Amino acid sequence: MVLEQLEVPSIPQIAIDSEVQSSLNGQKQVDYDVVIVGGGLVGATLACALKDSGLQVALVEAKPESAAVARGQAYHINLLSSQIFQSIGVWAEMHPQVNPIEQIHLSDGTYPGVVKFLRRDLKREVLGYVAEHRVLLEALQGFLHQCPNVTYLCPAELTGIEYQTDAVELQLTQAGQGRKIRSRLLVAADGARSPIRQQAGIRTQGWQYWQSCVVAFIRPEKSHQNIAYERFQPDGPFAILPLPDNLCRIVWTVPRSEAEAILALDDEQFLARLRQRYGDQMGELSLVGDRFLFPVQLMHSTRYVQPRLALIGDAAHCCHPVGGQGVNLGIRDAAALAEILQTAHREGKDIGDPAVLKQYERWRKLENLTILGFTDLLNRLFSNQLVPLVVLRRLGLLAMRTIRPVRATALRLMTGLLGRAPELAQREIESE
């Protein structure tokens, strides 16, 4: 902004640094361009994706690093997400510890018409990957230390937010000390119960399902052969995901009361019950580690953005675990928002301006809603014994089994290859 001009033309202009200029204009300097709250997979992916953006970034995580990576979870990482990680530069660290999926078998109860998705259907070497939470997050955390423009505040707790015209002021507590920081943009990656979203007054739509998921690590006697299974049963889908060292991750979805009863079984009783659902194609089964239960919900935020604020990942949406889409939607959010912010920064725009942030919302909201609707439809269609629906879904399985373009389209949806790909993923596709 130009200072008030003096009526003495002979006095030369004096260069004034930006901090003094901002003070004279009545504006405070910002500490960061972007502050991301939530250092899980999605928040850390966004921070890493902004490495070469020219933006100053802070990533705020309340849990210590060791606690954050200890979560006993595993995920299906689809092809699009792996391409995003490759383009960021973190995939080389992840890849040795992830397991490829070479086939996907989709079945409906005891119906013999199993749909087998094969690599040749996409003309790819793999159909996706399975990775433990620890492997992915450790790689992202290690990469963050190579990002000179990213400050990793961990552990640090967000205790207050004040939205201002030109910035957002955040109150943090770190090592028992309070501090304030100012940022042009706040990104909420703080989970499905996002306090940031709630404080901002952003409403959500959705429901809790009648089902819950029991998850566990299983080691079968025989090789899993890099095959992922999605088996639909009347009470909910049952998934088997292949992991390194011949481990498998099961996601067993059943009505809530039954899930609680399954969790209460001792190990021997649990394995006996599991064998009925798992099948005998891999021989005897042994349990590795603890079992966990988590509820299932569909949730979608009515808005993803408002001035100085953007929601990503579970803070914006949650879906049924069928098809393993949840974490992949969040990774795609992170890549899309990174692209929008970098483009706006290059063009000299205010990255916290609603006109900029609305581009992200328009891009991701409809695509996410499509997947949320698709997973809900799958669960309701297959967790149902009404004869017309049984006939309909088995006709659909027949079409996928016998008509290659139908099978390929379904597979492209599952692997993230339908819809608008972020620039990060496009770069990787072009280099293949």
Secondary structure, DSSP 4 states (H G I P E B T S, - for coil): -PPPPPS-TTSPP----HHHHHHHTT-PPPSEEEEEE--SHHHHHHHHHTTTSS--EEEE-SS-HHHHHT---EEEE-HHHHHHHHHHT-HHHHGGGSEEE-EEEEEETT-S--EEEEHHHHT-S-SEEEEEHHHHHHHHHHHHTT-TTEEEE-S-EEEEEEE-SS-EEEEEEETTEEEEEEEEEEEE-S-TT-HHHHHTT--EEEEEEEEEEEEEEEEESS--TTEEEEEEETTEEEEEEE-GGG-EEEEEEEEHHHHHHHHHS-HHHHHHHHHHHH-STT-SEEEEEEEEEEEEEEEEES-SEETTEEE-GGGTEE--STTS-HHHHHHHHHHHHHHHHHHHHHTT--TTSHHHHHHHHHHHHHHHHHHHHHHHHHHHHHS---HHHHHHHHHHHHHHHH-HHHHHHHHHHHTT-SSPPPHHHHHHHHH-
